[in-house]
Amino acid sequence: MAHFNTVIAEHPDWELAGIYADEGISGTQVKHRVQFQQMIEDAKAKKIDLILTKSISRFARNVVDCLTNIRLLRNLRPPVSVYFDKERLDSLDEKAEVFLTMLASFAQEESRSISTNIKWATRSRMKAGTQKISTTSLLGYDTDDDGEMVIVTNEAEIVRTIYMSFDKGMHPAEIAEKLNALEIRTIKNNPWTGESVKNILRNEKYCGMKNTAATF
């Protein structure tokens, strides 16, 4: 982002329309990338006429998504250009699509390979009993200096309250109301909702994989 801020600042006739960054979002499809979708909508609304991106893999790791959106932007009136900094490629160049198709294919295969390797490594660690579970967003648990999960007593009581209330027939929305009335917050310090209660009830860290909670 700092790099492109500098690039834009070096062009007096350019105006920054916005920075669209889906931080922490991985995978090969753009449907879960809210910022990417917003960028496309802003381009349709004529708020953007040039998109700068680091590389094809940062724009889209799926060949279909990449070409579909580039063609969509190209067919707007006026057309919106996408400039790929790493490849030094402009999507409005007549010869660009052949290169884009080839390079997007490489990016998609690289993403698939990385995903496969990560899953294999995770399964191997789980099989060996060395897989560590992040407790950053896990109510009722913390991690000790050895990386082992430990119970946080006061938070564990909240989890037990949720399960016991559900076992007595309370709806998740009612449980959320009960917790909010007691001024109890979620692990992210947000008010409880029916959905956040459901997430606790469905989480295998609490209910296991075979004895999952009911479907809502």
N, C-alpha and C positions, 0 to 999 in steps of 0.2 A: 504493500500500500504506500509506503514511504517512497519507493522507487517511482511509482506512477504519479504520485503527487508532485515529485520533482520534474518528471517528464512534462506534465500538464503546465506546470509553472513556467517551463521554458518556452511555451507557446503563448504569447500574449493574446492571440485571437481565439484561444481555447477557453472554455468555461467548464469547470468541474460540475457534472450533473449529479454525481453521487458515486459512492463506493459500495459495491454489492459483494458482500463476502459471507458465504455460508460456512462459518467456522465450525469445525468439528463434525461436519457432514461428510460421510464417505459413501462409497458405492458407485455403481455405474449409471444410475438413472437420475434424472433431474427433477422427478416429480416430488421429491421430498426437500428440494432446495428452494426454500421460500424466497431468498434473496435473488436467486437466478430468475425465478418466475416473475418477480417484481421488476427486474431489469428488462425482461422481454415486454412486459406490459407498459413500462415507461417508454420503451422504444416505439411501441405501437401508438402511444399517445404523443409522439413527436417530441419527447423530452430529451432524447438522445439521438445523435447522428453518427457517433463513433464510439465503439467499445474497445477498450484496451484490456488485453488479458495476457498473463504470463506465458501460457502455452496451451496447446490443444487439450492436454489432459486436465488442465484447470478449468477450461470452458465446459467440456463434457467428455466423460470417459465411455460413452456409448456412441457407436457410429451413427445409429439412427437418430438419436437425440441431437448429436452434433450437426449433422447435415440438415435435419428438419428445421432446426432453429436458425442456422445460417441462411438457408433458402428463404425462410419466413422473413428474416431481417433484410435480405437482399431484395425481396419483392415488395417491401414497403415503399411508399412514395412520400418523401424521397427515401431511397434505400439507406439502410444503416450498415456501416462497415464494421467488421470485427478484425482488429489487428492482433496477431499472435506474435508477441515479442520474441520468444525463444526461436520460433521457426522463421521469423521475419516474413510473415505471410499476411496478405490482405485479402479478406474474403470476397471483395468486389473484383479482384483480379480474375480475368476470364480463365486463366490456367490454374486457379487455386483449388478448384473442387477435386481434381484428381489427386493432388497432394494431400488435401484435407481428408479424403476418404482413406488413403493409405495410412496417414499418420494417426488418424482417429482409431483405425483398426489396431495399430500398435498400442495405443494408449488403453484401449479396451482390454486387450489381451494381457497387458502388464497389470492392470487393475485386478483382473480375474486371477492371475497368477499370485499376486500379493495376498488376495483374499484366501485363496486355497492354502497358501503357506501358513498364514496366521491361524486358520482353523485347524490345520494339522498340528501346529505347535501347541495350540491350546488343548486339543484332545490328548496329545502326548503328555503334557504336564498334568492333566486331570487323571490320566491312567496311572501316572507315577505318584500321584498324590502331592504334587508340588505346585499345583495351580493356585495362585493367590487371587482372592476376590476383593475388588475395590469396595470399600465401605463408605466412600465419600458421600454417597446419596442413599445410604442404606440405614433406615431408622432402626435403632436397637443394637447396632453393632459398631465396633471400632476395630482398628488394627494396632497390635502392639509392636514393639521394637523388632520382633522377629518376623513380622509380617503375618502373624496368626490373627484370626478373627476372635474378638472378645466381646462379651455382652455388656452393653451400657444399661445398667439397671433401670434408671428412670425412663429411658426410651423404650426398653423392653416391655414395661408395664403398659405403654400406649398400644403396642402391638397386641399384647394379650387382651386388652380391653376391646380392641377391634374384633378379634376372633371370637371372644366370648359373647360379645353383643350380637355378632352375626349368627353364632350358634343358637342364640335365644330367639332368632327370627327377625331381628332388626334389619331393615333395608340399609344398604350402604349410604344412601342420602341421609337417612335418619342418624346413622352413626356419625356422619360428618357434622351434622347439626349438634350432636351431643358433644363432640370434641371441641367444636368452635365455642359452644356455650361455656366450656371449661377453660377457654382461652389457651387451648393446646394447639400448637402449630406443627406443620409438616417438617420434615428434615431440612427443607429449603426455606423454612420460616414463612410459609404461605398458609392461608386459611384452608381448611379441609373441604373437599368436594366429594360427591359420590364417586367420581372417577378415581380420585386419589386413594380413597378407601378400597375400591376394587383392585387397584394396583397392589396394595398390601396383601389382599386376600388371594391374589393370583400369583404372587411372587414365590418362586420355588425356593428361595432362601428361607422362607418361613414355612411353607406348606409342603415342600418336597415336590418331586416330579410325578409320582404315582398317585398321591393323594391330593390332587389339585382341587381348588375350591370350585364351587358351582359356577356354571356359565350364566352370565346376567343378560 
